[in-house]
C-alpha cells in the first residue's frame, strides 16, 4: 500500500483514490481484495489515510503524517542507498529511560529508532552511524523529557568492528539482502510480466529489506557484503518497469480532487 501511494499518489499529486481502483491495481501485485479493504480500514483508523465518500463510492487520500512517511521512504529508496561509504567516523547516541508501564511508547520508540538506523548498544542506549537528526522523532512521540541525544566519536580503545557485530545482527541483515537478490536477480525484464505489478512488488520487498538496515560503515563490513549487488538488482528492475508502470497506473487509478472544507 505504501509503495502504491508513494509512487502514484504522492508522486503524481493526486487527490483521493477510488477504493475499487486500488483493489484492481494491487491485484496485479498478487494482493487479494479482502486484504486491501482491511488494510485501508486499518490505515484510516491509525490516521494514515483519510476517507471521502461520493455517492456509493469510497475514496482514500493521504494524511500529513503519511506524506511525511512517504517522503522519507522516497529518500531511502532513491537517494540514500544501501551502501554507506561516506561515514565520517561519528555516531549519534540516544539514551532513554521510560516508566515500566509505558510499553506502547517503548515499542513505538524502538520501532522508529530501528527505521532511523539505530541499534541497541545497551538496553537504554542506542547508537547509529553518522549525524542522525532524531529530535523531531522524539518530539512527535512526546518523549523529549525522557530522552538524551549526543553526537560523538569512538575512542581509539574501542573496537568498532566488534561493537558493530555486538550491536547489530549482521548475519540477519546480510541474509535479507541475499534473499532479495536471489529472488529478483533473474528477472528478465522482457515485457512478459505485468510492469505495474512487478514494480509494486519489488519496491515493497526492497523497502522491507532496507527497513532494518542501519547503513553501517562499509569499511567495517565483510568484503562480500550483499547489499551492493541487491541494490543494483533493485535499481535495474525499477528502471526497466518505470515508464510502463506509470502509464498503467495513470489509466487504472480513478481519483477525485481533495475537497477543502
Secondary structure in CASP SS format (residue, H / E / C, confidence):
PFRMAT SS
TARGET T0000
AUTHOR 0000-0000-0000
METHOD secondary structure of the structure
MODEL  1
X C 1.00
X H 1.00
X H 1.00
X H 1.00
X H 1.00
X H 1.00
X H 1.00
X H 1.00
X H 1.00
X H 1.00
X C 1.00
X C 1.00
X C 1.00
X C 1.00
X C 1.00
X E 1.00
X E 1.00
X E 1.00
X H 1.00
X H 1.00
X H 1.00
X H 1.00
X H 1.00
X H 1.00
X H 1.00
X H 1.00
X H 1.00
X C 1.00
X C 1.00
X C 1.00
X C 1.00
X C 1.00
X H 1.00
X H 1.00
X H 1.00
X H 1.00
X H 1.00
X H 1.00
X H 1.00
X H 1.00
X H 1.00
X H 1.00
X H 1.00
X H 1.00
X H 1.00
X C 1.00
X C 1.00
X C 1.00
X E 1.00
X E 1.00
X E 1.00
X E 1.00
X E 1.00
X E 1.00
X C 1.00
X C 1.00
X E 1.00
X E 1.00
X E 1.00
X E 1.00
X E 1.00
X E 1.00
X C 1.00
X H 1.00
X H 1.00
X H 1.00
X H 1.00
X H 1.00
X H 1.00
X H 1.00
X H 1.00
X H 1.00
X H 1.00
X H 1.00
X H 1.00
X H 1.00
X H 1.00
X H 1.00
X H 1.00
X H 1.00
X C 1.00
X C 1.00
X C 1.00
X E 1.00
X C 1.00
X C 1.00
X C 1.00
X C 1.00
X C 1.00
X E 1.00
X E 1.00
X E 1.00
X E 1.00
X E 1.00
X E 1.00
X E 1.00
X C 1.00
X C 1.00
X C 1.00
X C 1.00
X C 1.00
X C 1.00
X H 1.00
X H 1.00
X H 1.00
X H 1.00
X H 1.00
X H 1.00
X H 1.00
X H 1.00
X H 1.00
X H 1.00
X H 1.00
X H 1.00
X H 1.00
X C 1.00
X C 1.00
X C 1.00
X E 1.00
X E 1.00
X E 1.00
X E 1.00
X C 1.00
X C 1.00
X E 1.00
X E 1.00
X E 1.00
X E 1.00
X E 1.00
X C 1.00
X C 1.00
X C 1.00
X C 1.00
X C 1.00
X H 1.00
X H 1.00
X H 1.00
X H 1.00
X H 1.00
X H 1.00
X C 1.00
X C 1.00
X C 1.00
X H 1.00
X H 1.00
X H 1.00
X E 1.00
X E 1.00
X E 1.00
X E 1.00
X E 1.00
X E 1.00
X E 1.00
X C 1.00
X C 1.00
X C 1.00
X C 1.00
X C 1.00
X C 1.00
X H 1.00
X H 1.00
X H 1.00
X H 1.00
X H 1.00
X H 1.00
X H 1.00
X H 1.00
X C 1.00
X C 1.00
X H 1.00
X H 1.00
X H 1.00
X H 1.00
X H 1.00
X H 1.00
X H 1.00
X H 1.00
X H 1.00
X H 1.00
X H 1.00
X H 1.00
X H 1.00
X H 1.00
X H 1.00
X C 1.00
X C 1.00
X C 1.00
X C 1.00
X C 1.00
X C 1.00
X C 1.00
X C 1.00
X C 1.00
X C 1.00
X H 1.00
X H 1.00
X H 1.00
X H 1.00
X H 1.00
X H 1.00
X H 1.00
X H 1.00
X H 1.00
X H 1.00
X H 1.00
X H 1.00
X H 1.00
X H 1.00
X H 1.00
X H 1.00
X C 1.00
X C 1.00
X C 1.00
X C 1.00
X C 1.00
X C 1.00
X E 1.00
X H 1.00
X H 1.00
X H 1.00
X C 1.00
X C 1.00
X C 1.00
X C 1.00
X C 1.00
X C 1.00
X H 1.00
X H 1.00
X H 1.00
X H 1.00
X H 1.00
X H 1.00
X H 1.00
X H 1.00
X H 1.00
X H 1.00
X H 1.00
X H 1.00
X H 1.00
X H 1.00
X H 1.00
X H 1.00
X H 1.00
X H 1.00
X H 1.00
X H 1.00
X H 1.00
X H 1.00
X H 1.00
X H 1.00
X H 1.00
X H 1.00
X C 1.00
X C 1.00
X E 1.00
X E 1.00
X C 1.00
X C 1.00
X C 1.00
X C 1.00
X C 1.00
END
